């Protein structure tokens, strides 16, 4: 039996509500956005361009489902009643928790573990699709967005990392991103481990504090990082962040490490060797970066396109070797006029332990992910791409219900000739129908009234020309008298007339 309602919520005590008050408010959930044709086209162009690059390198497409079992994703609190830390989850009717994928790599690891014996090795795949993250939304940071990844599983060669980087550089170029508008930076997790060894840092908490401080270099500068490596730092609001508590010598070592980049790749490696040389893991990381640098040179990837930067810290519990991050440098402003930096537009690295979560055996892997939605939004906000005006269909004006079959025949004829076309199916008159076609950015409208039918003709209005001429028309009377861009032709010449209009619009 259901629990009784509290007295103040019983039907008799509830205040009467009007119909308007009980209607749901039309609103999108926080972190989820609606995108119309122009935004979708911008995303699609990026996806098509990047996918062609991946295919040119011999990567095959793979699609996995939107849901994975939550334990396979591995990104939730294991002792929580509901695994929703970072993911959106639900319990299936078999009592197992499923979650929307938060990236495309965890599903890949599951797929590879499930199909390892049947796959070619190395397995080279690319994928694109929506991912979902239960995180706080921000500028250009949504809870639902599109990624496009390429990964190689089964190769431990540093050259596999270099190939992934080369594809990322080519992918950004293919998507239309100017070279000077972003930075692709490369580091190696083994260098970071070597740094911690050289600095005498052994405790896990202290290691994490050092790496978090390094990660704030771009925002706080060397002086801010120095404070966080020592006793701590007080920000502008007065809030104090406790530091890593390193000795002065260890702080100098870390600062020398993070300052070693932002120059030629070979020079960066030389300076890093002076800081962490002698650490077995650090030396291994240096050798791997050296081979990546040699391969990048063979790929003709310049120093300005991909640089070694020891300050790159990402995926501390995820990546096992090389790490990559692409950051958009262009700035824009929000609705308040404040400067907004969109930051990372892609990243990746080597993750040799992910498949082992399923199999118990290491499978070397490396990959890169394009943040497609974030990149498209950032480029549009920064004015790096032209606005895409998505053309509407040719609109067939509907005058008479008795002639609907004729109108549909015209639309079908145009579609058969390769043109998008629709019959207006609203209930408005001629003027409203023309406004509809104009709002759709239709290239042309087809008019078939009683006069045209009787004469065996058809009238086609060139809406592109009309929009252009409208700028110079002094008044509506002149507009009506000039009737710009309107052609009456024999009915048999409909397709040829529309084709001529479309070709002029190119």
C-alpha positions in Angstrom: 0.0 0.0 0.0 1.3 3.4 -0.9 2.3 5.8 1.9 -0.4 8.4 2.6 0.3 11.9 1.4 1.3 14.4 4.2 -1.7 16.5 5.2 -0.4 19.6 3.4 0.0 17.7 0.1 -3.4 15.9 0.1 -5.6 16.8 -2.9 -8.0 18.7 -0.8 -5.3 21.0 0.5 -3.5 21.6 -2.8 -4.1 25.0 -4.3 -5.9 24.9 -7.7 -3.5 25.3 -10.6 -4.3 26.8 -14.0 -3.6 25.0 -17.2 -0.7 27.3 -17.9 0.8 26.6 -14.5 0.9 22.9 -15.0 2.5 23.0 -18.4 6.2 22.0 -18.4 8.7 24.7 -19.1 10.4 24.3 -22.5 14.1 24.2 -21.7 17.1 22.1 -22.6 18.9 20.4 -19.7 22.1 22.0 -18.5 25.1 21.0 -20.7 23.0 19.9 -23.6 22.5 22.0 -26.7 20.2 22.0 -29.7 22.0 22.4 -33.0 20.4 23.4 -36.3 21.6 22.7 -39.8 24.5 25.2 -40.0 26.1 23.9 -36.8 25.6 20.3 -37.8 27.1 21.0 -41.2 30.2 22.5 -39.5 30.6 19.4 -37.4 30.0 17.1 -40.3 32.7 18.8 -42.4 35.2 18.4 -39.6 34.2 14.7 -39.2 34.4 14.1 -43.0 37.8 15.8 -43.3 39.4 14.0 -40.3 37.9 10.6 -41.3 39.5 10.9 -44.8 42.9 11.5 -43.1 42.4 8.4 -40.9 41.4 6.3 -43.9 44.4 7.5 -45.9 46.6 6.1 -43.2 44.9 2.7 -43.4 42.6 2.9 -40.3 39.3 1.1 -40.4 36.0 2.5 -39.1 34.4 0.9 -36.0 31.1 1.8 -34.3 30.3 0.6 -30.7 27.0 1.2 -28.8 26.2 4.3 -26.8 25.9 2.2 -23.6 28.5 0.0 -22.0 28.3 -1.9 -18.7 29.4 0.5 -16.0 32.2 -1.8 -14.7 33.7 -1.9 -18.3 33.9 1.9 -18.4 35.6 1.9 -15.0 34.8 5.6 -14.2 32.6 5.6 -11.2 32.7 5.3 -7.4 32.8 1.5 -6.7 31.1 1.9 -3.4 28.3 4.2 -4.6 24.7 3.0 -4.8 24.5 4.6 -8.2 27.6 4.8 -10.5 27.1 8.4 -11.6 30.5 9.9 -10.9 31.3 11.3 -14.3 28.9 9.2 -16.2 25.1 8.9 -16.8 24.0 5.4 -15.6 20.9 3.3 -15.3 20.1 -0.2 -14.0 19.0 -2.7 -16.6 16.2 -5.2 -16.0 18.9 -7.8 -15.2 20.0 -5.6 -12.3 23.3 -4.7 -14.1 24.4 -1.1 -14.3 24.9 0.4 -17.7 26.3 3.8 -18.5 26.5 6.1 -21.5 30.0 6.0 -22.8 32.1 9.0 -21.7 34.7 8.5 -24.5 35.3 6.2 -27.4 38.5 4.5 -26.0 37.0 2.5 -23.2 34.5 0.8 -25.6 37.4 0.1 -27.9 39.3 -1.6 -25.1 36.3 -3.7 -24.4 35.8 -4.6 -28.1 39.5 -5.5 -28.5 39.4 -7.7 -25.4 36.3 -9.4 -26.6 37.5 -10.0 -30.1 41.3 -10.2 -29.7 41.9 -13.5 -31.5 40.0 -12.5 -34.6 41.5 -9.1 -35.1 44.5 -8.1 -37.2 47.4 -7.0 -35.1 48.2 -4.2 -34.7 44.5 -3.3 -34.8 44.1 0.2 -36.3 40.6 1.7 -36.0 39.0 5.1 -36.1 35.6 6.0 -34.7 33.3 9.0 -34.2 30.2 9.6 -32.3 28.5 11.2 -29.3 29.9 10.8 -25.8 28.3 11.9 -22.5 29.9 13.2 -19.3 28.1 13.9 -16.0 30.2 17.0 -15.3 29.7 20.7 -14.7 29.2 22.4 -18.0 31.2 25.5 -19.0 32.1 27.6 -22.1 32.2 25.2 -25.0 32.2 22.3 -22.5 29.0 20.3 -22.7 27.7 17.1 -21.2 27.0 15.7 -24.7 29.5 16.2 -27.5 31.1 14.5 -30.5 34.5 13.0 -30.6 36.5 11.5 -33.5 39.3 9.1 -32.5 42.1 7.0 -34.1 43.9 4.3 -32.1 46.5 1.7 -32.8 46.4 -1.3 -30.4 49.1 -3.9 -30.5 52.2 -1.8 -31.2 54.7 -0.7 -28.6 56.8 1.3 -31.1 57.2 5.0 -30.4 56.8 5.4 -34.2 53.1 4.4 -33.6 52.8 7.4 -31.4 54.4 9.6 -34.0 52.0 8.4 -36.6 49.1 9.3 -34.4 50.5 12.8 -33.9 51.1 13.2 -37.7 47.5 12.2 -38.3 46.3 14.8 -35.7 48.3 17.5 -37.4 46.9 16.5 -40.9 43.4 16.3 -39.4 43.5 19.8 -38.0 44.8 21.1 -41.4 42.1 19.2 -43.3 39.4 20.6 -41.0 40.6 24.1 -41.9 42.3 25.1 -38.7 45.2 27.6 -39.3 48.5 26.3 -38.2 49.2 29.4 -36.0 45.9 29.1 -34.2 46.7 26.0 -32.1 49.6 24.2 -30.4 50.1 20.4 -30.3 52.3 19.6 -27.4 53.9 16.3 -26.5 55.3 14.9 -23.2 55.9 11.4 -21.8 54.6 10.1 -18.5 57.9 8.4 -17.9 59.6 11.7 -17.9 57.2 12.9 -15.2 58.0 9.8 -13.2 61.7 10.4 -13.7 61.3 14.0 -12.5 59.6 12.8 -9.3 62.4 10.3 -8.7 65.1 13.0 -9.3 63.3 15.3 -6.9 63.1 12.7 -4.2 59.3 12.5 -4.2 58.0 9.1 -3.1 54.7 9.6 -1.3 51.7 9.3 -3.6 50.0 12.4 -2.2 53.1 14.5 -2.7 53.5 13.2 -6.3 50.0 14.2 -7.1 50.5 17.7 -5.6 53.7 18.2 -7.7 51.9 17.1 -11.0 48.9 19.3 -10.2 51.3 22.3 -9.7 53.0 21.5 -13.0 49.7 21.4 -14.8 49.0 25.0 -13.7 52.1 26.5 -15.4 50.1 28.1 -18.3 47.7 29.8 -15.9 49.9 30.7 -12.9 53.4 31.0 -14.5 56.7 29.9 -12.9 56.2 31.9 -9.7 52.8 30.5 -9.1 54.0 26.9 -9.7 57.0 27.6 -7.4 54.7 28.5 -4.6 52.5 25.4 -5.1 55.7 23.3 -5.1 56.7 24.8 -1.7 54.4 25.7 1.2 51.5 26.8 -0.9 49.8 29.7 -2.6 47.1 32.3 -1.8 45.0 33.3 -4.7 43.3 36.7 -5.4 40.3 35.8 -3.3 42.5 35.0 -0.3 41.9 31.3 -0.5 45.0 29.2 0.3 46.1 26.1 -1.6 48.5 23.9 0.3 51.7 23.1 -1.6 53.7 20.0 -2.2 56.2 20.9 0.5 59.3 20.2 -1.7 62.8 21.3 -0.7 64.4 24.2 -2.4 66.7 21.9 -4.5 63.7 19.8 -5.5 61.7 22.9 -6.5 64.6 24.1 -8.7 64.7 20.7 -10.3 61.0 20.8 -11.1 61.1 24.3 -12.4 64.1 23.5 -14.7 62.1 20.5 -16.0 59.0 22.5 -16.9 61.1 25.3 -18.4 62.9 22.9 -20.8 60.4 22.9 -23.5 59.0 25.5 -26.1 62.0 25.2 -28.4 63.4 22.7 -30.9 62.6 19.1 -30.1 66.3 18.0 -29.9 67.2 21.0 -27.7 64.3 20.2 -25.4 65.5 16.6 -25.0 69.1 17.8 -24.2 67.8 20.1 -21.4 65.5 17.4 -20.0 68.4 14.9 -19.9 70.3 17.3 -17.7 67.4 17.4 -15.2 66.3 13.8 -15.0 69.2 11.9 -16.5 70.1 8.8 -14.5 66.6 7.9 -13.7 65.9 4.6 -15.5 62.3 5.4 -16.3 63.2 9.0 -17.2 65.9 7.8 -19.6 63.4 5.4 -21.2 61.0 8.3 -21.7 63.8 10.4 -23.3 64.6 7.5 -25.7 60.9 7.2 -26.7 60.6 10.9 -27.3 63.8 10.9 -29.4 62.3 8.2 -31.6 59.1 10.1 -31.9 61.0 13.2 -32.9 62.9 11.3 -35.6 59.7 9.8 -37.0 57.9 13.2 -36.9 60.8 14.6 -39.0 60.2 11.7 -41.5 56.5 12.7 -41.6 57.6 16.3 -42.3 55.9 17.5 -39.2 57.6 20.8 -38.3 58.7 22.1 -34.9 55.9 24.6 -35.0 53.3 21.9 -35.6 54.3 19.5 -32.8 56.6 20.4 -30.0 57.9 18.7 -26.9 56.6 20.3 -23.8 57.4 18.7 -20.4 54.6 20.8 -18.7 51.9 18.7 -20.4 50.1 16.7 -17.7 47.0 14.7 -18.5 45.4 11.4 -17.6 47.7 10.6 -14.7 46.0 7.3 -14.0 45.4 6.5 -17.7 48.4 7.2 -19.8 51.6 5.1 -19.5 54.0 6.8 -22.0 53.7 9.6 -24.5 50.9 12.1 -24.0 49.6 14.7 -26.5 47.5 17.8 -26.2 46.2 20.3 -28.8 45.2 23.7 -27.4 43.3 26.3 -29.4 45.0 29.7 -29.0 42.3 31.8 -30.4 40.3 33.9 -27.9 36.7 35.1 -27.9 34.4 36.8 -25.4 31.3 35.6 -23.7 28.0 37.5 -23.3 29.5 39.7 -20.6 32.5 40.7 -22.6 34.9 38.6 -20.6 37.7 36.9 -22.5 37.2 33.1 -23.0 39.9 30.6 -23.9 38.4 27.3 -25.2 41.6 25.5 -24.4 42.0 21.8 -25.3 40.5 20.8 -28.7 42.0 17.3 -28.7 44.4 15.0 -27.0 45.6 11.5 -26.5 48.6 9.4 -25.7 49.8 5.9 -24.9 47.7 3.7 -22.7 49.2 0.2 -22.4 47.1 -0.9 -19.4 43.5 -0.3 -20.6 42.9 -3.7 -22.4 44.6 -5.4 -19.5 41.6 -4.5 -17.3 39.7 -7.2 -19.1 42.4 -9.7 -20.1 45.1 -9.3 -17.4 47.7 -9.0 -20.1 49.2 -5.7 -21.4 48.2 -4.6 -24.9 50.3 -1.6 -26.0 48.0 1.1 -27.4 48.1 4.7 -28.5 45.6 7.1 -29.9 44.3 10.7 -30.4 40.8 12.2 -30.0 39.5 15.2 -31.7 36.9 17.2 -29.7 34.7 17.9 -32.7 31.9 19.7 -31.0 34.3 21.8 -29.0 36.5 22.6 -32.0 33.5 23.6 -34.2 32.1 25.9 -31.4 35.4 27.5 -30.7 36.2 28.2 -34.3 32.8 29.7 -34.8 33.1 31.9 -31.7 36.6 33.0 -32.6 35.6 33.9 -36.2 38.0 31.3 -37.6 35.4 29.9 -40.0 32.9 31.5 -42.2 29.2 31.1 -41.3 27.7 28.2 -43.2 24.4 29.2 -44.8 22.7 25.8 -45.3 20.6 26.0 -48.5 17.0 25.0 -48.3 15.1 23.1 -51.0 13.3 24.4 -54.0 9.8 25.3 -52.7 6.8 24.5 -54.9 4.1 27.0 -54.0 0.7 25.5 -53.3 -2.2 27.6 -54.6 -5.1 25.1 -54.9 -5.8 21.9 -53.0 -7.3 20.4 -56.2 -3.8 20.8 -57.8 -1.8 19.1 -55.1 -1.0 16.1 -57.3 0.5 18.5 -59.9 2.6 20.2 -57.2 3.9 16.8 -55.9 4.7 15.8 -59.5 6.9 18.9 -59.9 8.7 18.2 -56.6 9.3 14.6 -57.6 10.6 15.7 -61.0 13.1 18.1 -59.4 14.3 15.4 -56.9 14.8 13.0 -59.7 17.0 15.6 -61.4 19.1 15.8 -58.2 17.6 18.9 -56.5 16.1 19.0 -53.0 12.5 20.1 -53.4 9.4 20.3 -51.3 5.7 21.2 -51.7 4.6 23.8 -49.2 2.2 22.0 -46.8 1.2 24.9 -44.6 -2.1 26.7 -44.7 -0.8 30.2 -45.6 -1.3 32.3 -48.8 1.2 33.2 -51.5 3.0 36.0 -49.6 3.6 33.8 -46.5 4.8 31.0 -48.7 7.4 33.2 -50.3 8.5 34.3 -46.9 8.8 30.7 -45.8 11.0 29.9 -48.8 13.1 32.9 -48.1 13.5 31.9 -44.5 14.6 28.5 -45.6 17.3 30.1 -47.8 15.7 28.3 -50.7 17.4 29.0 -54.1 14.2 29.1 -56.0 10.4 28.9 -55.7 8.2 27.3 -58.4 4.9 28.9 -59.1 2.2 26.9 -61.0 -1.1 28.9 -61.0 -4.1 28.6 -63.2 -2.5 30.9 -65.8 0.6 28.8 -66.0 -1.4 25.6 -66.2 -3.6 26.9 -69.0 -0.5 28.1 -71.0 1.5 24.9 -70.3 4.1 27.0 -68.5 5.8 27.3 -65.1 7.2 30.3 -63.3 10.4 30.0 -61.3 11.5 32.8 -59.0 15.3 33.1 -58.5 15.3 33.9 -54.7 19.1 34.3 -54.5 19.0 37.0 -57.2 15.9 38.5 -55.6 17.7 38.8 -52.2 20.7 40.4 -53.8 18.7 42.9 -55.8 16.5 43.8 -52.8 19.4 45.6 -51.3 19.3 48.2 -54.0 15.5 48.5 -54.4 14.2 51.9 -53.2 10.6 50.9 -52.4 8.2 48.0 -52.6 6.5 49.5 -55.7 9.8 49.4 -57.6 10.3 45.9 -56.3 6.9 44.7 -57.6 7.4 46.4 -61.0 10.9 45.0 -61.6 10.0 41.4 -60.5 13.7 40.5 -60.3 14.8 37.0 -61.0 11.5 35.7 -62.1 11.4 33.5 -65.3 8.4 32.0 -67.0 9.3 29.0 -69.2 7.6 26.1 -70.9 6.6 23.4 -68.4 9.0 20.9 -70.1 11.9 23.2 -69.4 11.3 23.3 -65.6 14.4 21.3 -64.7 16.7 23.2 -67.1 15.4 26.5 -65.7 16.1 25.5 -62.1 19.5 24.1 -63.1 20.4 27.4 -64.6 19.5 29.2 -61.4 21.5 26.8 -59.3 24.5 27.1 -61.5 24.4 30.9 -61.2 24.4 30.5 -57.4 27.6 28.6 -57.3 
